[in-house]
Amino acid sequence: MATTTSSASYSSKGALARAFVAVLTLTTAILGATGARPLVRNLRTQKEFTRLLNYHRDVTGLGVIIDYYSDGCGPCRQIAPHYKNLAKQYRDKVVFAKVDVNGNRETSSQQRIRSMPTFQFYQNGKKQHQFSGGDLQQLQAWASRLASDFKANNVKITREALESFYKEHAPDKATEENLDKVMKKAGGEEGGKGHRNLAKALKKKYGVAPETTLRYDPDAPQSADDPKQGAKQQQQQTTPPPASSTSSRRAKDEPLKPNLHLASMDALEAELEKRKAELEAQMEENGSEDEDEEDDGEDTPTFNMYTPDPDGLAERVVIIGAGPAGLSAAVYAARAGLRPVVVGPPNDGQLCGKGVLVENYPGLAIDITGPAVVYEMQKQAARYGAVFSDEMVSGVELSATTGQPHVLRLNSSSISTHTVVVATGAASKWLGLESEEKFKGGGVSACATCDGYLYRDQEVVVVGGGDTAMEEALHLATMCSKVTIVHRRDTFSKASLILAQRVMEHPKIEVLWNTTIVDFIGHTETPEEADKDPHMNAQGADTTEDIELLTAVKLRKTDSGEEMTLPVSGAFVAIGHTPNTWPFRGQLTMNDQGYLEVPGPSTRTSVQGVFAAGDVADAVYRQAITSAGTGAMAALDAERWLLEHGIKDERQALEEEMLREIMEETQREREAKLGVDPTEACEESA
């Protein structure tokens, strides 16, 4: 019985020992993994937010960028893959983090975040800049700036190096008191900008600088963004080993093994529980890179970003513009195997404007915001092989010769391409009032066809005196209780006679002559109003931002200066549009309003291989659905043009040519080994 018990005990102890070794191995592996910095760190609590900033202030000196986002925010979802790409680009140069404003309300509240997305930029624990919106160019510029600052200030002068320097060049200053004073003036012993300036000052004074080291080495094993752990690790790395002994010499030659056979059952169980608790705490505290990758959203696609061809080969199709026209063209061109390049900021265009709700796009029966629609279009285009560039086109050199590529100049590079689809759109003209931007999406609009239905049976105002204003007013009059046209002149001199007459005769339309709007008036949407607001309940809506609702407009008479307030629910600015065609002036034929001319029913422009789609060539309809339709047309026209002129994929042609040369060379070598005369072989073959 005793023997059985002993055997069972040893068996149990052996099993526990094996389990302990397994947990120990797992702990080491996972802690090693979690010690690596995630690509985009998710800050779930205020404690994590503070610890991250403090760690990179005190230990690494890396700049920190924080993205405040919401899963329900369309622009946030659009910028997310580009933010991740920047994190990859600046890995070990800048730290990228994110805060879900709904999940971490404490941090977003303390930072007074009022709109999504908002980006903050920190250096040495201090906020350097902040902006709201998906401005990728500004985001890239600040990431580059933080990376440059880190590179310049990644310097450290140890106390020992400073003491050695003074002993050699100024012995009277190598005192403890002076060393303390100099180190304090340099910002402490952590290193950084103060140490960099100290090195410069000493070199200027003595002609030579003290020995410096890197304050932070990205290739060295890193702790998990915790200054205490970092200090502990540094202490372990710099603490000298104990005096030499037989056991220590043996330890150098042999790997360390746990003496499990010497431990009691209770000791093993206690250590096992301790290790498990430490592992769980560490995983909870830091998370892993995989976990943080998943936090970006399972449905967040990987947008392949454009990189210039190393051989300088021309693309087959480049699409300028990332709105409905450009993305529709991208879907059709990608499905045709043309690998289109879409050039343009991800959040550009009227459909991505503040509070835009899409109710008249076929197939979208649910309430959905404009940014969410554009995001779905981007995903679809990416799925079929479209690649994206977030840069802006600064100039073009269009070729009049078939086969000679067009050249598009971007902010930092250029693209050669055989065909171009111009889908740059047209920008609405606004009044320029400070309050105008405030109420966009909450009562101020530039499209009655898009948003008029939201104000049925309500009173609205239309600003303008041309055909656009006449059309908007007549459209609104079919659903609104009253429409007031505010016009700064005393006649509709720029409107067609028939439209002006219809407006004047309409019983629901009133005209205020010699009048301008000087201010928009309203209030912040209440929770009760938000529950009924279709914008707030739409897919892709930013539910974290307070909506300002328009209740009235302040008017002023141009002849007398008299001011008045007109209660309205909606205001439609109808003073025209400006087509975004400036890069093509002097190269493509335009009408007197600046829109590109295309001979219907095609999308061809005046230059071979260049096609136009969307509002940039449409002064009449200006709808997302019509833009998408002409985008598909432009892609089909581009595909047919390439086929008609026999322009093949240059990459594929180069690969085929190289393969043919390799096969011919192989055949010649084979014939030479067999002693076959290539000339005779050719004659026999003939």
PyMOL commands that set and color helices and strands:
alter all, ss='L'
color gray80, all
select helices_A, chain A and resi 2-35+46-60+74-89+105-110+136-153+159-169+171-173+176-185+193-206+227-238+246-253+260-262+265-286+289-294+324-335+350-352+370-383+434-438+448-455+467-477+497-505+527-532+582-584+614-617+624-644+650-674+678-685
alter helices_A, ss='H'
color red, helices_A
select strands_A, chain A and resi 41-42+63-69+94-100+118-123+126-132+315-320+341-343+357-358+368-369+387-389+393-397+406-410+414-422+426-428+444-445+459-463+482-486+509-512+515-524+548-557+563-567+570-573+577-579+610-612
alter strands_A, ss='S'
color yellow, strands_A
deselect
rebuild
show_as cartoon
